[in-house]
Amino acid sequence: MIKVYTTGGSIDKIYSTQCSTFIVGQPQSGRILREANVGFKYEVVPLLAKDSLDLTPTDRQTIVEAVRSDPCEQILITHGTDSLIETAKALSPVERKTIVLTGAMQPAALKESDAAFNLGCAAIALQTLPHGVYIVMNGQVFDPNRVRKDRRLDRFETVP
């Protein structure tokens, strides 16, 4: 069983005509996994619904505590890309679990989004990696201590 915690971010953003801007909407992970007809059991649990720039230390502690107290050993977290690395580092003390964080540069609701690809890569990585905390973006697995978001290229990359 894979537990999927959603925290908001671009992956879950939708366009609000009332606000004339993108806002965090309902979690998209369940829909993406259903449409992919995945062959593993999963449960999607909405934890937060925030842009990652708005996450507080208390929010990160909520994520850490939810993961730590969950009996599942395989945890996938969807997260906004702007502070995904910070949350991954906050999860590093959690033991005996494989934790993968992923997100999207473009909302899953958009036709040209990286959301489904990143979520699929994260699900496979989660099932094959040893215990630890990882970031999966752009078809790569990253160590949270050796990665950065390159806003110019709109992707994550390893830091030497």
C-alpha positions, -999 to 999 in steps of 0.1 A, spaced: 0 0 0 12 35 -9 0 64 11 -2 96 -9 -3 128 11 -13 160 -8 -2 194 4 -12 216 -25 12 234 -49 10 238 -86 1 201 -92 -33 208 -76 -39 243 -89 -69 253 -110 -79 285 -126 -105 304 -106 -127 327 -127 -139 344 -96 -104 353 -86 -89 356 -121 -59 336 -110 -48 301 -102 -57 287 -68 -51 254 -51 -80 231 -59 -89 195 -51 -60 170 -50 -53 156 -85 -32 126 -75 -62 102 -72 -75 112 -106 -41 108 -122 -35 74 -107 -70 62 -116 -66 73 -152 -32 55 -153 -49 23 -142 -21 16 -118 -16 -20 -104 -8 -11 -68 -30 -2 -39 -29 34 -27 -48 58 -5 -48 96 -11 -50 117 20 -54 155 16 -31 170 43 -28 207 33 -40 228 4 -14 256 1 10 271 -23 44 259 -10 56 295 -7 29 298 20 39 268 41 50 276 76 72 256 100 40 244 117 28 231 83 60 212 78 58 198 113 22 186 104 36 168 74 65 152 94 41 140 121 16 126 97 44 106 79 61 95 112 28 82 127 16 65 95 20 27 96 27 27 58 64 23 49 59 39 14 49 75 15 44 97 -16 40 134 -10 28 159 -36 41 193 -29 47 227 -45 81 229 -61 92 262 -45 98 248 -10 97 210 -17 134 207 -9 129 223 25 101 199 34 122 169 22 150 180 45 125 183 74 115 147 68 150 134 70 149 123 106 119 99 99 132 63 99 121 30 84 102 45 56 107 53 19 94 89 13 93 104 -21 82 140 -27 72 152 -62 52 181 -77 47 198 -110 59 229 -127 25 233 -144 -9 224 -129 -22 189 -136 -54 205 -150 -34 220 -179 -30 200 -211 8 205 -211 16 195 -175 45 175 -161 22 163 -132 13 128 -145 49 121 -155 63 132 -122 37 113 -102 43 81 -122 81 84 -118 76 90 -81 54 59 -77 80 37 -94 109 52 -74 90 47 -42 85 10 -49 122 4 -58 143 27 -35 156 18 0 143 36 30 151 73 30 138 106 17 140 115 -20 128 141 -45 116 129 -79 112 155 -106 119 157 -143 125 119 -146 153 119 -120 157 109 -84 174 135 -62 190 136 -27 173 165 -9 208 177 2 222 178 -33 194 194 -55 181 228 -65 153 242 -85 166 260 -116 139 285 -124 155 295 -157 153 260 -170 121 251 -151 135 219 -137 154 204 -108 191 196 -110 218 180 -89 241 203 -70 277 190 -69 
